[in-house]
Amino acid sequence: MAIIGLGHRLAAVRNMARLSQEEMSQKLGISRSAYQNYERGQRDLTAQLLLKVYEEFDVDPLWMLEGDTEDGKNRRHEQIASANRKIGIAVERRIIERGLTVTPEKKWDAIDFLFDEFLNTDSFANEGDGPDTTRIDSVLRLVS
Protein backbone atom coordinates (compact mmCIF):
# COMPACT_ATOMS: atom_id res chain seq x y z
CA MET A 1 0.00 0.00 0.00
CA ALA A 2 1.62 3.24 -1.15
CA ILE A 3 1.64 6.27 1.12
CA ILE A 4 -0.50 8.97 -0.47
CA GLY A 5 1.53 11.94 -1.64
CA LEU A 6 4.93 10.30 -1.21
CA GLY A 7 5.52 10.31 -4.95
CA HIS A 8 4.63 14.01 -5.12
CA ARG A 9 7.11 14.78 -2.34
CA LEU A 10 9.79 12.74 -4.10
CA ALA A 11 9.11 14.71 -7.29
CA ALA A 12 9.30 17.95 -5.28
CA VAL A 13 12.74 16.97 -3.98
CA ARG A 14 13.87 16.18 -7.52
CA ASN A 15 12.48 19.46 -8.86
CA MET A 16 14.09 21.49 -6.07
CA ALA A 17 17.43 19.85 -6.95
CA ARG A 18 16.72 20.68 -10.61
CA LEU A 19 17.30 17.11 -11.71
CA SER A 20 15.71 15.07 -14.44
CA GLN A 21 14.19 11.71 -13.53
CA GLU A 22 17.23 10.06 -15.08
CA GLU A 23 19.66 12.15 -12.99
CA MET A 24 17.61 11.54 -9.84
CA SER A 25 17.55 7.79 -10.42
CA GLN A 26 21.33 7.80 -10.88
CA LYS A 27 21.84 9.71 -7.62
CA LEU A 28 19.66 7.16 -5.84
CA GLY A 29 21.34 4.20 -7.52
CA ILE A 30 18.18 2.80 -9.11
CA SER A 31 16.85 2.44 -12.64
CA ARG A 32 14.85 5.24 -14.21
CA SER A 33 11.78 3.03 -14.52
CA ALA A 34 11.99 2.08 -10.83
CA TYR A 35 12.29 5.76 -9.95
CA GLN A 36 9.28 6.61 -12.10
CA ASN A 37 7.24 3.97 -10.28
CA TYR A 38 8.17 5.58 -6.93
CA GLU A 39 7.32 9.04 -8.16
CA ARG A 40 3.97 7.88 -9.57
CA GLY A 41 3.16 6.21 -6.25
CA GLN A 42 3.04 2.78 -7.86
CA ARG A 43 5.76 1.40 -5.55
CA ASP A 44 6.44 1.94 -1.87
CA LEU A 45 9.67 3.72 -1.07
CA THR A 46 11.99 1.33 0.77
CA ALA A 47 13.66 2.34 4.01
CA GLN A 48 17.03 2.10 2.25
CA LEU A 49 15.87 4.45 -0.50
CA LEU A 50 14.35 6.83 2.03
CA LEU A 51 17.72 6.94 3.79
CA LYS A 52 19.44 7.62 0.48
CA VAL A 53 17.10 10.56 -0.21
CA TYR A 54 17.93 11.92 3.24
CA GLU A 55 21.69 11.52 2.71
CA GLU A 56 21.76 12.96 -0.81
CA PHE A 57 19.27 15.81 -0.40
CA ASP A 58 19.08 16.42 3.39
CA VAL A 59 15.33 15.82 3.33
CA ASP A 60 13.55 14.99 6.59
CA PRO A 61 12.45 11.34 6.31
CA LEU A 62 9.39 12.06 8.43
CA TRP A 63 8.37 14.80 6.01
CA MET A 64 8.85 12.36 3.13
CA LEU A 65 6.47 9.91 4.82
CA GLU A 66 3.90 12.30 6.32
CA GLY A 67 4.12 15.51 4.36
CA ASP A 68 3.38 18.91 5.83
CA THR A 69 0.70 20.04 8.19
CA GLU A 70 -1.25 23.16 7.26
CA ASP A 71 1.48 25.54 8.39
CA GLY A 72 4.26 23.66 6.58
CA LYS A 73 5.68 21.80 9.59
CA ASN A 74 5.55 18.09 10.19
CA ARG A 75 4.05 16.55 13.32
CA ARG A 76 7.45 15.85 14.90
CA HIS A 77 8.50 19.48 14.44
CA GLU A 78 5.36 20.64 16.22
CA GLN A 79 5.98 18.23 19.11
CA ILE A 80 9.58 19.34 19.49
CA ALA A 81 8.71 23.03 19.36
CA SER A 82 5.94 22.55 21.92
CA ALA A 83 8.23 20.59 24.26
CA ASN A 84 10.98 23.21 24.02
CA ARG A 85 8.48 25.96 24.83
CA LYS A 86 7.09 24.04 27.83
CA ILE A 87 10.58 23.45 29.18
CA GLY A 88 11.55 27.11 28.69
CA ILE A 89 8.42 28.34 30.46
CA ALA A 90 8.88 25.85 33.32
CA VAL A 91 12.50 26.96 33.85
CA GLU A 92 11.56 30.64 33.70
CA ARG A 93 8.74 30.15 36.21
CA ARG A 94 11.02 28.24 38.58
CA ILE A 95 13.65 30.98 38.43
CA ILE A 96 10.99 33.56 39.31
CA GLU A 97 9.40 31.42 42.05
CA ARG A 98 12.76 30.88 43.73
CA GLY A 99 13.86 34.49 43.26
CA LEU A 100 17.06 33.37 41.54
CA THR A 101 19.40 35.60 39.61
CA VAL A 102 20.42 33.62 36.55
CA THR A 103 22.16 35.05 33.50
CA PRO A 104 20.41 34.50 30.18
CA GLU A 105 23.25 32.20 29.13
CA LYS A 106 22.88 30.03 32.23
CA LYS A 107 19.10 29.95 31.84
CA TRP A 108 19.50 28.70 28.27
CA ASP A 109 22.10 26.19 29.43
CA ALA A 110 19.47 24.78 31.80
CA ILE A 111 16.79 24.76 29.09
CA ASP A 112 19.16 23.10 26.62
CA PHE A 113 20.18 20.48 29.18
CA LEU A 114 16.56 19.63 30.05
CA PHE A 115 15.57 19.63 26.39
CA ASP A 116 18.44 17.28 25.55
CA GLU A 117 17.24 14.95 28.31
CA PHE A 118 13.75 15.16 26.86
CA LEU A 119 14.96 14.24 23.37
CA ASN A 120 16.87 11.24 24.72
CA THR A 121 13.79 9.76 26.38
CA ASP A 122 10.46 8.57 25.06
CA SER A 123 8.81 11.74 26.34
CA PHE A 124 6.76 12.45 23.23
CA ALA A 125 4.10 10.10 24.56
CA ASN A 126 3.91 12.19 27.74
CA GLU A 127 1.75 15.28 27.32
CA GLY A 128 2.76 16.83 30.66
CA ASP A 129 3.53 20.47 31.32
CA GLY A 130 7.30 20.00 31.26
CA PRO A 131 9.86 18.72 33.73
CA ASP A 132 9.02 18.63 37.43
CA THR A 133 10.32 21.38 39.70
CA THR A 134 12.73 19.03 41.50
CA ARG A 135 14.48 18.26 38.22
CA ILE A 136 14.54 21.94 37.22
CA ASP A 137 16.03 22.88 40.60
CA SER A 138 18.79 20.30 40.28
CA VAL A 139 19.67 21.50 36.78
CA LEU A 140 19.64 25.14 37.88
CA ARG A 141 22.07 24.24 40.66
CA LEU A 142 24.34 22.66 38.05
CA VAL A 143 24.41 25.69 35.76
CA SER A 144 24.54 28.48 38.34
PyMOL commands that set and color helices and strands:
alter all, ss='L'
color gray80, all
select helices_A, chain A and resi 6-16+21-28+32-40+47-57+61-66+75-98+104-119+123-125+133-143
alter helices_A, ss='H'
color red, helices_A
deselect
rebuild
show_as cartoon
